[in-house]
Amino acid sequence: MREPAVLYLTVLLAIVPARAASTGTPPLTFEDRVAAQRAIEQVYWNHRIWPSANPAPKPPLSATMSDDAIRAKVTDTLRKSNALDRWWKRPVTGEQLQAEMERMARDTRDGATLRELFHALGDDPYVIA
């Protein structure tokens, strides 16, 4: 039987292709992608353990990762996506994104953190994809 977290994610992800096709949702802007990446990095930072040997309080994410670094990650992701487009001679499809998200939900070792990541993205399947 599936863990509740995986079931929740599977249901959430099942609507991605339908929403994109039925609403004619425009592609995410670069700024939308930067905001999403920042939200993801914040979740990861929240889970990063601060060494007990370091007496200083854990700094905010913005002190350790600049906006330029986040923008660079987004740019790199877009470059990789474009490279796949060229290699496969077609863009990544909604079905491929759906399959990858289902794999993530099915194979995750930490459903709570995955739920937290999705929540940080507004539980919006289109943004998550």
N, CA, C and O atoms as a printed pandas DataFrame, in Angstrom:
     atom_number atom_name residue_name chain_id  residue_number  x_coord  y_coord  z_coord
0              1         N          MET        A               1    0.841   -1.186    0.000
1              2        CA          MET        A               1    0.000    0.000    0.000
2              3         C          MET        A               1    0.880    1.242    0.000
3              4         O          MET        A               1    1.929    1.275    0.643
4              5         N          ARG        A               2    0.444    2.249   -0.720
5              6        CA          ARG        A               2    1.221    3.485   -0.811
6              7         C          ARG        A               2    1.092    4.312    0.450
7              8         O          ARG        A               2    0.041    4.356    1.089
8              9         N          GLU        A               3    2.186    4.965    0.789
9             10        CA          GLU        A               3    2.210    5.912    1.895
10            11         C          GLU        A               3    1.300    7.087    1.522
11            12         O          GLU        A               3    1.245    7.452    0.348
12            13         N          PRO        A               4    0.573    7.702    2.490
13            14        CA          PRO        A               4   -0.324    8.815    2.179
14            15         C          PRO        A               4    0.352    9.947    1.413
15            16         O          PRO        A               4   -0.275   10.560    0.549
16            17         N          ALA        A               5    1.611   10.236    1.709
17            18        CA          ALA        A               5    2.308   11.320    1.014
18            19         C          ALA        A               5    2.415   11.025   -0.467
19            20         O          ALA        A               5    2.223   11.918   -1.293
20            21         N          VAL        A               6    2.716    9.787   -0.814
21            22        CA          VAL        A               6    2.858    9.412   -2.216
22            23         C          VAL        A               6    1.500    9.466   -2.900
23            24         O          VAL        A               6    1.401    9.914   -4.042
24            25         N          LEU        A               7    0.457    9.016   -2.220
25            26        CA          LEU        A               7   -0.882    9.067   -2.789
26            27         C          LEU        A               7   -1.298   10.516   -3.052
27            28         O          LEU        A               7   -1.836   10.825   -4.115
28            29         N          TYR        A               8   -1.049   11.397   -2.090
29            30        CA          TYR        A               8   -1.350   12.826   -2.245
30            31         C          TYR        A               8   -0.640   13.388   -3.464
31            32         O          TYR        A               8   -1.250   14.086   -4.274
32            33         N          LEU        A               9    0.643   13.088   -3.598
33            34        CA          LEU        A               9    1.421   13.616   -4.714
34            35         C          LEU        A               9    0.953   13.044   -6.038
35            36         O          LEU        A               9    0.934   13.746   -7.049
36            37         N          THR        A              10    0.577   11.778   -6.042
37            38        CA          THR        A              10    0.111   11.149   -7.270
38            39         C          THR        A              10   -1.177   11.805   -7.745
39            40         O          THR        A              10   -1.336   12.074   -8.936
40            41         N          VAL        A              11   -2.094   12.063   -6.824
41            42        CA          VAL        A              11   -3.346   12.734   -7.190
42            43         C          VAL        A              11   -3.051   14.145   -7.687
43            44         O          VAL        A              11   -3.596   14.567   -8.707
44            45         N          LEU        A              12   -2.202   14.873   -6.985
45            46        CA          LEU        A              12   -1.857   16.230   -7.375
46            47         C          LEU        A              12   -1.251   16.248   -8.773
47            48         O          LEU        A              12   -1.600   17.099   -9.592
48            49         N          LEU        A              13   -0.365   15.330   -9.044
49            50        CA          LEU        A              13    0.349   15.320  -10.317
50            51         C          LEU        A              13   -0.501   14.832  -11.474
51            52         O          LEU        A              13   -0.193   15.120  -12.631
52            53         N          ALA        A              14   -1.549   14.108  -11.188
53            54        CA          ALA        A              14   -2.373   13.551  -12.250
54            55         C          ALA        A              14   -3.070   14.626  -13.075
55            56         O          ALA        A              14   -3.488   14.360  -14.201
56            57         N          ILE        A              15   -3.202   15.835  -12.534
57            58        CA          ILE        A              15   -3.929   16.870  -13.262
58            59         C          ILE        A              15   -3.026   17.774  -14.095
59            60         O          ILE        A              15   -3.526   18.681  -14.760
60            61         N          VAL        A              16   -1.724   17.557  -14.082
61            62        CA          VAL        A              16   -0.814   18.457  -14.801
62            63         C          VAL        A              16   -1.115   18.544  -16.295
63            64         O          VAL        A              16   -1.366   19.645  -16.784
64            65         N          PRO        A              17   -1.103   17.442  -17.043
65            66        CA          PRO        A              17   -1.330   17.575  -18.487
66            67         C          PRO        A              17   -2.707   18.147  -18.804
67            68         O          PRO        A              17   -2.847   18.940  -19.736
68            69         N          ALA        A              18   -3.716   17.757  -18.047
69            70        CA          ALA        A              18   -5.067   18.247  -18.301
70            71         C          ALA        A              18   -5.144   19.754  -18.109
71            72         O          ALA        A              18   -5.763   20.443  -18.920
72            73         N          ARG        A              19   -4.538   20.272  -17.070
73            74        CA          ARG        A              19   -4.590   21.713  -16.819
74            75         C          ARG        A              19   -3.884   22.482  -17.923
75            76         O          ARG        A              19   -4.411   23.467  -18.440
76            77         N          ALA        A              20   -2.699   22.030  -18.279
77            78        CA          ALA        A              20   -1.940   22.742  -19.312
78            79         C          ALA        A              20   -2.690   22.732  -20.640
79            80         O          ALA        A              20   -2.711   23.737  -21.351
80            81         N          ALA        A              21   -3.301   21.606  -20.974
81            82        CA          ALA        A              21   -4.000   21.502  -22.254
82            83         C          ALA        A              21   -5.318   22.265  -22.239
83            84         O          ALA        A              21   -5.658   22.934  -23.215
84            85         N          SER        A              22   -6.061   22.169  -21.141
85            86        CA          SER        A              22   -7.400   22.747  -21.116
86            87         C          SER        A              22   -7.405   24.245  -20.874
87            88         O          SER        A              22   -8.312   24.932  -21.343
88            89         N          THR        A              23   -6.428   24.769  -20.162
89            90        CA          THR        A              23   -6.447   26.187  -19.834
90            91         C          THR        A              23   -5.604   27.011  -20.785
91            92         O          THR        A              23   -5.657   28.240  -20.758
92            93         N          GLY        A              24   -4.832   26.352  -21.621
93            94        CA          GLY        A              24   -3.944   27.117  -22.490
94            95         C          GLY        A              24   -2.977   27.958  -21.667
95            96         O          GLY        A              24   -2.610   29.067  -22.056
96            97         N          THR        A              25   -2.569   27.412  -20.521
97            98        CA          THR        A              25   -1.687   28.126  -19.611
98            99         C          THR        A              25   -0.420   28.551  -20.335
99           100         O          THR        A              25    0.255   27.728  -20.953
100          101         N          PRO        A              26   -0.094   29.850  -20.257
101          102        CA          PRO        A              26    1.132   30.303  -20.928
102          103         C          PRO        A              26    2.365   29.750  -20.220
103          104         O          PRO        A              26    2.313   29.431  -19.032
104          105         N          PRO        A              27    3.459   29.639  -20.943
105          106        CA          PRO        A              27    4.690   29.159  -20.306
106          107         C          PRO        A              27    5.100   30.082  -19.154
107          108         O          PRO        A              27    4.785   31.272  -19.148
108          109         N          LEU        A              28    5.794   29.516  -18.204
109          110        CA          LEU        A              28    6.295   30.320  -17.090
110          111         C          LEU        A              28    7.320   31.318  -17.610
111          112         O          LEU        A              28    8.130   31.000  -18.481
112          113         N          THR        A              29    7.275   32.517  -17.071
113          114        CA          THR        A              29    8.280   33.518  -17.428
114          115         C          THR        A              29    9.582   33.172  -16.702
115          116         O          THR        A              29    9.610   32.336  -15.799
116          117         N          PHE        A              30   10.636   33.826  -17.117
117          118        CA          PHE        A              30   11.915   33.625  -16.437
118          119         C          PHE        A              30   11.781   34.005  -14.970
119          120         O          PHE        A              30   12.299   33.303  -14.101
120          121         N          GLU        A              31   11.093   35.103  -14.682
121          122        CA          GLU        A              31   10.919   35.545  -13.291
122          123         C          GLU        A              31   10.082   34.558  -12.485
123          124         O          GLU        A              31   10.345   34.350  -11.300
124          125         N          ASP        A              32    9.074   33.946  -13.114
125          126        CA          ASP        A              32    8.291   32.904  -12.439
126          127         C          ASP        A              32    9.203   31.742  -12.059
127          128         O          ASP        A              32    9.104   31.192  -10.962
128          129         N          ARG        A              33   10.081   31.383  -12.973
129          130        CA          ARG        A              33   11.006   30.275  -12.722
130          131         C          ARG        A              33   12.006   30.620  -11.617
131          132         O          ARG        A              33   12.356   29.768  -10.800
132          133         N          VAL        A              34   12.460   31.864  -11.597
133          134        CA          VAL        A              34   13.379   32.294  -10.542
134          135         C          VAL        A              34   12.676   32.220   -9.184
135          136         O          VAL        A              34   13.261   31.752   -8.207
136          137         N          ALA        A              35   11.439   32.675   -9.122
137          138        CA          ALA        A              35   10.679   32.629   -7.863
138          139         C          ALA        A              35   10.490   31.180   -7.415
139          140         O          ALA        A              35   10.612   30.878   -6.228
140          141         N          ALA        A              36   10.194   30.293   -8.350
141          142        CA          ALA        A              36   10.023   28.878   -8.012
142          143         C          ALA        A              36   11.343   28.280   -7.510
143          144         O          ALA        A              36   11.357   27.539   -6.527
144          145         N          GLN        A              37   12.441   28.601   -8.184
145          146        CA          GLN        A              37   13.746   28.079   -7.762
146          147         C          GLN        A              37   14.108   28.595   -6.379
147          148         O          GLN        A              37   14.655   27.855   -5.560
148          149         N          ARG        A              38   13.806   29.860   -6.116
149          150        CA          ARG        A              38   14.086   30.437   -4.797
150          151         C          ARG        A              38   13.278   29.685   -3.717
151          152         O          ARG        A              38   13.799   29.392   -2.640
152          153         N          ALA        A              39   12.024   29.381   -4.011
153          154        CA          ALA        A              39   11.186   28.646   -3.052
154          155         C          ALA        A              39   11.757   27.257   -2.792
155          156         O          ALA        A              39   11.760   26.790   -1.653
156          157         N          ILE        A              40   12.234   26.602   -3.831
157          158        CA          ILE        A              40   12.846   25.275   -3.684
158          159         C          ILE        A              40   14.115   25.368   -2.840
159          160         O          ILE        A              40   14.318   24.573   -1.922
160          161         N          GLU        A              41   14.962   26.336   -3.155
161          162        CA          GLU        A              41   16.210   26.503   -2.404
162          163         C          GLU        A              41   15.922   26.805   -0.932
163          164         O          GLU        A              41   16.667   26.367   -0.055
164          165         N          GLN        A              42   14.858   27.543   -0.657
165          166        CA          GLN        A              42   14.509   27.860    0.731
166          167         C          GLN        A              42   14.135   26.604    1.495
167          168         O          GLN        A              42   14.532   26.441    2.649
168          169         N          VAL        A              43   13.379   25.715    0.871
169          170        CA          VAL        A              43   13.031   24.451    1.529
170          171         C          VAL        A              43   14.300   23.654    1.815
171          172         O          VAL        A              43   14.482   23.147    2.922
172          173         N          TYR        A              44   15.170   23.543    0.824
173          174        CA          TYR        A              44   16.429   22.819    1.041
174          175         C          TYR        A              44   17.246   23.459    2.154
175          176         O          TYR        A              44   17.813   22.753    2.988
176          177         N          TRP        A              45   17.311   24.792    2.176
177          178        CA          TRP        A              45   18.072   25.498    3.204
178          179         C          TRP        A              45   17.468   25.249    4.586
179          180         O          TRP        A              45   18.198   25.075    5.562
180          181         N          ASN        A              46   16.148   25.233    4.666
181          182        CA          ASN        A              46   15.480   24.975    5.945
182          183         C          ASN        A              46   15.837   23.601    6.494
183          184         O          ASN        A              46   15.873   23.407    7.709
184          185         N          HIS        A              47   16.097   22.659    5.618
185          186        CA          HIS        A              47   16.423   21.292    6.043
186          187         C          HIS        A              47   17.916   21.078    6.241
187          188         O          HIS        A              47   18.329   20.044    6.766
188          189         N          ARG        A              48   18.721   22.035    5.830
189          190        CA          ARG        A              48   20.165   21.904    5.995
190          191         C          ARG        A              48   20.515   22.075    7.468
191          192         O          ARG        A              48   20.099   23.039    8.109
192          193         N          ILE        A              49   21.263   21.153    7.980
193          194        CA          ILE        A              49   21.661   21.177    9.392
194          195         C          ILE        A              49   22.794   22.173    9.572
195          196         O          ILE        A              49   23.750   22.189    8.798
196          197         N          TRP        A              50   22.677   23.004   10.604
197          198        CA          TRP        A              50   23.722   23.963   10.930
198          199         C          TRP        A              50   24.649   23.301   11.936
199          200         O          TRP        A              50   24.179   22.787   12.950
200          201         N          PRO        A              51   25.953   23.298   11.684
201          202        CA          PRO        A              51   26.875   22.574   12.567
202          203         C          PRO        A              51   26.844   23.115   13.998
203          204         O          PRO        A              51   26.877   24.325   14.223
204          205         N          SER        A              52   26.783   22.210   14.937
205          206        CA          SER        A              52   26.771   22.621   16.343
206          207         C          SER        A              52   28.100   23.263   16.733
207          208         O          SER        A              52   28.153   24.037   17.689
208          209         N          ALA        A              53   29.164   22.955   16.011
209          210        CA          ALA        A              53   30.473   23.550   16.298
210          211         C          ALA        A              53   30.525   25.028   15.895
211          212         O          ALA        A              53   31.422   25.759   16.317
212          213         N          ASN        A              54   29.575   25.458   15.089
213          214        CA          ASN        A              54   29.529   26.857   14.670
214          215         C          ASN        A              54   28.612   27.612   15.638
215          216         O          ASN        A              54   27.400   27.396   15.630
216          217         N          PRO        A              55   29.166   28.480   16.458
217          218        CA          PRO        A              55   28.346   29.166   17.459
218          219         C          PRO        A              55   27.422   30.236   16.883
219          220         O          PRO        A              55   26.482   30.663   17.552
220          221         N          ALA        A              56   27.678   30.669   15.658
221          222        CA          ALA        A              56   26.833   31.697   15.047
222          223         C          ALA        A              56   25.492   31.088   14.643
223          224         O          ALA        A              56   25.418   29.912   14.287
224          225         N          PRO        A              57   24.446   31.885   14.701
225          226        CA          PRO        A              57   23.151   31.367   14.238
226          227         C          PRO        A              57   23.181   31.109   12.737
227          228         O          PRO        A              57   23.941   31.733   11.997
228          229         N          LYS        A              58   22.355   30.195   12.312
229          230        CA          LYS        A              58   22.273   29.882   10.890
230          231         C          LYS        A              58   21.788   31.136   10.152
231          232         O          LYS        A              58   20.757   31.705   10.513
232          233         N          PRO        A              59   22.517   31.563    9.135
233          234        CA          PRO        A              59   22.124   32.775    8.406
234          235         C          PRO        A              59   20.926   32.492    7.494
235          236         O          PRO        A              59   20.611   31.333    7.224
236          237         N          PRO        A              60   20.272   33.531    7.027
237          238        CA          PRO        A              60   19.182   33.318    6.072
238          239         C          PRO        A              60   19.747   32.840    4.731
239          240         O          PRO        A              60   20.924   33.038    4.429
240          241         N          LEU        A              61   18.899   32.221    3.954
241          242        CA          LEU        A              61   19.313   31.726    2.636
242          243         C          LEU        A              61   19.955   32.833    1.812
243          244         O          LEU        A              61   20.958   32.602    1.136
244          245         N          SER        A              62   19.392   34.020    1.863
245          246        CA          SER        A              62   19.906   35.129    1.039
246          247         C          SER        A              62   21.356   35.484    1.357
247          248         O          SER        A              62   22.048   36.070    0.525
248          249         N          ALA        A              63   21.819   35.133    2.552
249          250        CA          ALA        A              63   23.215   35.399    2.911
250          251         C          ALA        A              63   24.161   34.352    2.333
251          252         O          ALA        A              63   25.368   34.581    2.257
252          253         N          THR        A              64   23.626   33.217    1.929
253          254        CA          THR        A              64   24.471   32.141    1.426
254          255         C          THR        A              64   24.279   31.876   -0.065
255          256         O          THR        A              64   25.143   31.281   -0.710
256          257         N          MET        A              65   23.150   32.317   -0.611
257          258        CA          MET        A              65   22.880   32.110   -2.036
258          259         C          MET        A              65   22.304   33.398   -2.607
259          260         O          MET        A              65   21.214   33.826   -2.227
260          261         N          SER        A              66   23.034   34.000   -3.507
261          262        CA          SER        A              66   22.610   35.273   -4.089
262          263         C          SER        A              66   21.510   35.065   -5.128
263          264         O          SER        A              66   21.291   33.955   -5.614
264          265         N          ASP        A              67   20.833   36.148   -5.451
265          266        CA          ASP        A              67   19.846   36.105   -6.529
266          267         C          ASP        A              67   20.527   35.710   -7.841
267          268         O          ASP        A              67   19.946   34.997   -8.660
268          269         N          ASP        A              68   21.759   36.179   -8.034
269          270        CA          ASP        A              68   22.494   35.813   -9.249
270          271         C          ASP        A              68   22.721   34.304   -9.331
271          272         O          ASP        A              68   22.638   33.721  -10.412
272          273         N          ALA        A              69   23.007   33.675   -8.198
273          274        CA          ALA        A              69   23.212   32.227   -8.189
274          275         C          ALA        A              69   21.916   31.491   -8.522
275          276         O          ALA        A              69   21.930   30.496   -9.246
276          277         N          ILE        A              70   20.806   31.980   -7.997
277          278        CA          ILE        A              70   19.509   31.362   -8.293
278          279         C          ILE        A              70   19.184   31.544   -9.770
279          280         O          ILE        A              70   18.732   30.609  -10.430
280          281         N          ARG        A              71   19.413   32.744  -10.288
281          282        CA          ARG        A              71   19.175   33.006  -11.711
282          283         C          ARG        A              71   20.073   32.115  -12.585
283          284         O          ARG        A              71   19.645   31.645  -13.639
284          285         N          ALA        A              72   21.291   31.890  -12.153
285          286        CA          ALA        A              72   22.207   31.019  -12.896
286          287         C          ALA        A              72   21.677   29.587  -12.934
287          288         O          ALA        A              72   21.793   28.911  -13.956
288          289         N          LYS        A              73   21.098   29.123  -11.830
289          290        CA          LYS        A              73   20.515   27.770  -11.814
290          291         C          LYS        A              73   19.362   27.667  -12.803
291          292         O          LYS        A              73   19.241   26.677  -13.525
292          293         N          VAL        A              74   18.518   28.693  -12.831
293          294        CA          VAL        A              74   17.387   28.697  -13.763
294          295         C          VAL        A              74   17.901   28.715  -15.202
295          296         O          VAL        A              74   17.407   27.968  -16.047
296          297         N          THR        A              75   18.873   29.548  -15.480
297          298        CA          THR        A              75   19.447   29.624  -16.818
298          299         C          THR        A              75   20.035   28.280  -17.226
299          300         O          THR        A              75   19.859   27.846  -18.365
300          301         N          ASP        A              76   20.730   27.618  -16.308
301          302        CA          ASP        A              76   21.316   26.305  -16.590
302          303         C          ASP        A              76   20.227   25.279  -16.889
303          304         O          ASP        A              76   20.368   24.479  -17.814
304          305         N          THR        A              77   19.157   25.294  -16.124
305          306        CA          THR        A              77   18.047   24.366  -16.354
306          307         C          THR        A              77   17.429   24.599  -17.728
307          308         O          THR        A              77   17.132   23.645  -18.446
308          309         N          LEU        A              78   17.236   25.852  -18.091
309          310        CA          LEU        A              78   16.674   26.161  -19.412
310          311         C          LEU        A              78   17.622   25.726  -20.528
311          312         O          LEU        A              78   17.175   25.226  -21.561
312          313         N          ARG        A              79   18.914   25.910  -20.330
313          314        CA          ARG        A              79   19.895   25.454  -21.335
314          315         C          ARG        A              79   19.821   23.936  -21.509
315          316         O          ARG        A              79   19.853   23.430  -22.630
316          317         N          LYS        A              80   19.723   23.225  -20.397
317          318        CA          LYS        A              80   19.639   21.755  -20.475
318          319         C          LYS        A              80   18.358   21.318  -21.168
319          320         O          LYS        A              80   18.370   20.378  -21.963
320          321         N          SER        A              81   17.263   21.989  -20.874
321          322        CA          SER        A              81   16.003   21.673  -21.537
322          323         C          SER        A              81   16.100   21.925  -23.037
323          324         O          SER        A              81   15.631   21.116  -23.837
324          325         N          ASN        A              82   16.707   23.043  -23.416
325          326        CA          ASN        A              82   16.896   23.344  -24.838
326          327         C          ASN        A              82   17.816   22.323  -25.498
327          328         O          ASN        A              82   17.614   21.965  -26.658
328          329         N          ALA        A              83   18.815   21.859  -24.774
329          330        CA          ALA        A              83   19.716   20.839  -25.325
330          331         C          ALA        A              83   18.948   19.543  -25.596
331          332         O          ALA        A              83   19.172   18.884  -26.612
332          333         N          LEU        A              84   18.045   19.182  -24.686
333          334        CA          LEU        A              84   17.217   17.990  -24.916
334          335         C          LEU        A              84   16.326   18.195  -26.138
335          336         O          LEU        A              84   16.160   17.281  -26.946
336          337         N          ASP        A              85   15.761   19.377  -26.275
337          338        CA          ASP        A              85   14.946   19.687  -27.456
338          339         C          ASP        A              85   15.732   19.427  -28.733
339          340         O          ASP        A              85   15.236   18.793  -29.664
340          341         N          ARG        A              86   16.957   19.922  -28.762
341          342        CA          ARG        A              86   17.790   19.752  -29.965
342          343         C          ARG        A              86   18.186   18.287  -30.168
343          344         O          ARG        A              86   18.168   17.785  -31.292
344          345         N          TRP        A              87   18.541   17.608  -29.081
345          346        CA          TRP        A              87   18.991   16.222  -29.169
346          347         C          TRP        A              87   17.861   15.311  -29.649
347          348         O          TRP        A              87   18.049   14.468  -30.526
348          349         N          TRP        A              88   16.668   15.505  -29.045
349          350        CA          TRP        A              88   15.517   14.663  -29.395
350          351         C          TRP        A              88   14.762   15.181  -30.614
351          352         O          TRP        A              88   13.883   14.503  -31.146
352          353         N          LYS        A              89   15.109   16.382  -31.049
353          354        CA          LYS        A              89   14.428   17.043  -32.173
354          355         C          LYS        A              89   12.951   17.293  -31.870
355          356         O          LYS        A              89   12.119   17.316  -32.777
356          357         N          ARG        A              90   12.636   17.480  -30.591
357          358        CA          ARG        A              90   11.293   17.846  -30.136
358          359         C          ARG        A              90   11.394   18.260  -28.671
359          360         O          ARG        A              90   12.305   17.827  -27.966
360          361         N          PRO        A              91   10.467   19.093  -28.211
361          362        CA          PRO        A              91   10.526   19.519  -26.808
362          363         C          PRO        A              91   10.139   18.397  -25.852
363          364         O          PRO        A              91    9.527   17.406  -26.251
364          365         N          VAL        A              92   10.500   18.568  -24.596
365          366        CA          VAL        A              92   10.060   17.649  -23.545
366          367         C          VAL        A              92    8.540   17.745  -23.482
367          368         O          VAL        A              92    7.982   18.842  -23.462
368          369         N          THR        A              93    7.879   16.607  -23.453
369          370        CA          THR        A              93    6.413   16.603  -23.498
370          371         C          THR        A              93    5.813   16.625  -22.098
371          372         O          THR        A              93    6.483   16.323  -21.110
372          373         N          GLY        A              94    4.550   16.985  -22.037
373          374        CA          GLY        A              94    3.811   16.934  -20.782
374          375         C          GLY        A              94    3.793   15.526  -20.201
375          376         O          GLY        A              94    3.855   15.345  -18.985
376          377         N          GLU        A              95    3.708   14.536  -21.077
377          378        CA          GLU        A              95    3.702   13.148  -20.616
378          379         C          GLU        A              95    5.030   12.776  -19.965
379          380         O          GLU        A              95    5.058   12.056  -18.967
380          381         N          GLN        A              96    6.132   13.270  -20.533
381          382        CA          GLN        A              96    7.446   12.997  -19.938
382          383         C          GLN        A              96    7.571   13.673  -18.577
383          384         O          GLN        A              96    8.093   13.082  -17.632
384          385         N          LEU        A              97    7.094   14.913  -18.479
385          386        CA          LEU        A              97    7.114   15.595  -17.183
386          387         C          LEU        A              97    6.249   14.841  -16.175
387          388         O          LEU        A              97    6.645   14.646  -15.026
388          389         N          GLN        A              98    5.065   14.420  -16.619
389          390        CA          GLN        A              98    4.162   13.674  -15.748
390          391         C          GLN        A              98    4.839   12.394  -15.254
391          392         O          GLN        A              98    4.779   12.075  -14.066
392          393         N          ALA        A              99    5.476   11.670  -16.156
393          394        CA          ALA        A              99    6.141   10.419  -15.778
394          395         C          ALA        A              99    7.253   10.681  -14.762
395          396         O          ALA        A              99    7.419    9.914  -13.814
396          397         N          GLU        A             100    8.014   11.762  -14.956
397          398        CA          GLU        A             100    9.095   12.068  -14.019
398          399         C          GLU        A             100    8.536   12.449  -12.645
399          400         O          GLU        A             100    9.081   12.039  -11.620
400          401         N          MET        A             101    7.468   13.219  -12.620
401          402        CA          MET        A             101    6.884   13.588  -11.329
402          403         C          MET        A             101    6.294   12.367  -10.622
403          404         O          MET        A             101    6.393   12.247   -9.401
404          405         N          GLU        A             102    5.685   11.466  -11.384
405          406        CA          GLU        A             102    5.170   10.238  -10.790
406          407         C          GLU        A             102    6.306    9.391  -10.232
407          408         O          GLU        A             102    6.175    8.784   -9.169
408          409         N          ARG        A             103    7.431    9.354  -10.963
409          410        CA          ARG        A             103    8.595    8.610  -10.470
410          411         C          ARG        A             103    9.093    9.221   -9.170
411          412         O          ARG        A             103    9.413    8.502   -8.223
412          413         N          MET        A             104    9.159   10.552   -9.124
413          414        CA          MET        A             104    9.599   11.224   -7.892
414          415         C          MET        A             104    8.669   10.879   -6.732
415          416         O          MET        A             104    9.129   10.556   -5.637
416          417         N          ALA        A             105    7.371   10.948   -6.971
417          418        CA          ALA        A             105    6.399   10.664   -5.913
418          419         C          ALA        A             105    6.481    9.206   -5.472
419          420         O          ALA        A             105    6.408    8.904   -4.280
420          421         N          ARG        A             106    6.634    8.309   -6.438
421          422        CA          ARG        A             106    6.672    6.878   -6.138
422          423         C          ARG        A             106    7.945    6.475   -5.406
423          424         O          ARG        A             106    7.898    5.662   -4.483
424          425         N          ASP        A             107    9.084    7.039   -5.811
425          426        CA          ASP        A             107   10.374    6.569   -5.313
426          427         C          ASP        A             107   10.983    7.442   -4.221
427          428         O          ASP        A             107   12.097    7.173   -3.770
428          429         N          THR        A             108   10.279    8.475   -3.790
429          430        CA          THR        A             108   10.864    9.366   -2.793
430          431         C          THR        A             108   11.146    8.625   -1.488
431          432         O          THR        A             108   10.412    7.720   -1.092
432          433         N          ARG        A             109   12.207    9.028   -0.848
433          434        CA          ARG        A             109   12.537    8.494    0.476
434          435         C          ARG        A             109   12.039    9.436    1.560
435          436         O          ARG        A             109   12.063    9.097    2.743
436          437         N          ASP        A             110   11.589   10.613    1.161
437          438        CA          ASP        A             110   11.161   11.623    2.124
438          439         C          ASP        A             110    9.928   12.343    1.595
439          440         O          ASP        A             110   10.008   13.452    1.067
440          441         N          GLY        A             111    8.790   11.683    1.752
441          442        CA          GLY        A             111    7.534   12.245    1.265
442          443         C          GLY        A             111    7.199   13.580    1.900
443          444         O          GLY        A             111    6.601   14.439    1.253
444          445         N          ALA        A             112    7.575   13.768    3.157
445          446        CA          ALA        A             112    7.262   15.023    3.838
446          447         C          ALA        A             112    7.998   16.192    3.180
447          448         O          ALA        A             112    7.413   17.256    2.976
448          449         N          THR        A             113    9.264   16.000    2.849
449          450        CA          THR        A             113   10.016   17.078    2.206
450          451         C          THR        A             113    9.506   17.308    0.790
451          452         O          THR        A             113    9.437   18.452    0.342
452          453         N          LEU        A             114    9.153   16.257    0.088
453          454        CA          LEU        A             114    8.609   16.420   -1.255
454          455         C          LEU        A             114    7.290   17.196   -1.193
455          456         O          LEU        A             114    7.053   18.081   -2.016
456          457         N          ARG        A             115    6.436   16.869   -0.227
457          458        CA          ARG        A             115    5.192   17.631   -0.031
458          459         C          ARG        A             115    5.504   19.088    0.276
459          460         O          ARG        A             115    4.837   19.990   -0.231
460          461         N          GLU        A             116    6.516   19.317    1.104
461          462        CA          GLU        A             116    6.925   20.681    1.450
462          463         C          GLU        A             116    7.410   21.443    0.209
463          464         O          GLU        A             116    7.090   22.620    0.038
464          465         N          LEU        A             117    8.169   20.780   -0.642
465          466        CA          LEU        A             117    8.621   21.407   -1.881
466          467         C          LEU        A             117    7.428   21.771   -2.762
467          468         O          LEU        A             117    7.362   22.876   -3.299
468          469         N          PHE        A             118    6.497   20.850   -2.907
469          470        CA          PHE        A             118    5.327   21.116   -3.734
470          471         C          PHE        A             118    4.493   22.247   -3.133
471          472         O          PHE        A             118    3.973   23.094   -3.859
472          473         N          HIS        A             119    4.368   22.256   -1.819
473          474        CA          HIS        A             119    3.617   23.322   -1.155
474          475         C          HIS        A             119    4.305   24.671   -1.377
475          476         O          HIS        A             119    3.636   25.685   -1.576
476          477         N          ALA        A             120    5.636   24.683   -1.343
477          478        CA          ALA        A             120    6.389   25.920   -1.580
478          479         C          ALA        A             120    6.136   26.453   -2.990
479          480         O          ALA        A             120    6.292   27.646   -3.247
480          481         N          LEU        A             121    5.748   25.569   -3.891
481          482        CA          LEU        A             121    5.422   25.956   -5.265
482          483         C          LEU        A             121    3.924   26.191   -5.426
483          484         O          LEU        A             121    3.397   26.188   -6.539
484          485         N          GLY        A             122    3.254   26.391   -4.306
485          486        CA          GLY        A             122    1.837   26.715   -4.325
486          487         C          GLY        A             122    0.943   25.528   -4.639
487          488         O          GLY        A             122   -0.221   25.709   -4.996
488          489         N          ASP        A             123    1.472   24.311   -4.509
489          490        CA          ASP        A             123    0.725   23.098   -4.872
490          491         C          ASP        A             123    0.130   23.219   -6.280
491          492         O          ASP        A             123   -0.923   22.653   -6.575
492          493         N          ASP        A             124    0.815   23.955   -7.125
493          494        CA          ASP        A             124    0.366   24.167   -8.496
494          495         C          ASP        A             124    1.061   23.155   -9.393
495          496         O          ASP        A             124    2.258   23.288   -9.650
496          497         N          PRO        A             125    0.340   22.146   -9.877
497          498        CA          PRO        A             125    0.970   21.107  -10.682
498          499         C          PRO        A             125    1.713   21.638  -11.906
499          500         O          PRO        A             125    2.734   21.079  -12.306
500          501         N          TYR        A             126    1.210   22.700  -12.490
501          502        CA          TYR        A             126    1.866   23.268  -13.667
502          503         C          TYR        A             126    3.232   23.841  -13.291
503          504         O          TYR        A             126    4.206   23.640  -14.016
504          505         N          VAL        A             127    3.311   24.545  -12.175
505          506        CA          VAL        A             127    4.578   25.107  -11.719
506          507         C          VAL        A             127    5.508   23.983  -11.279
507          508         O          VAL        A             127    6.707   24.025  -11.556
508          509         N          ILE        A             128    4.970   22.988  -10.603
509          510        CA          ILE        A             128    5.775   21.848  -10.169
510          511         C          ILE        A             128    6.393   21.148  -11.379
511          512         O          ILE        A             128    7.568   20.783  -11.354
512          513         N          ALA        A             129    5.615   20.965  -12.416
513          514        CA          ALA        A             129    6.128   20.316  -13.633
514          515         C          ALA        A             129    7.220   21.161  -14.244
515          516         O          ALA        A             129    7.783   20.791  -15.275
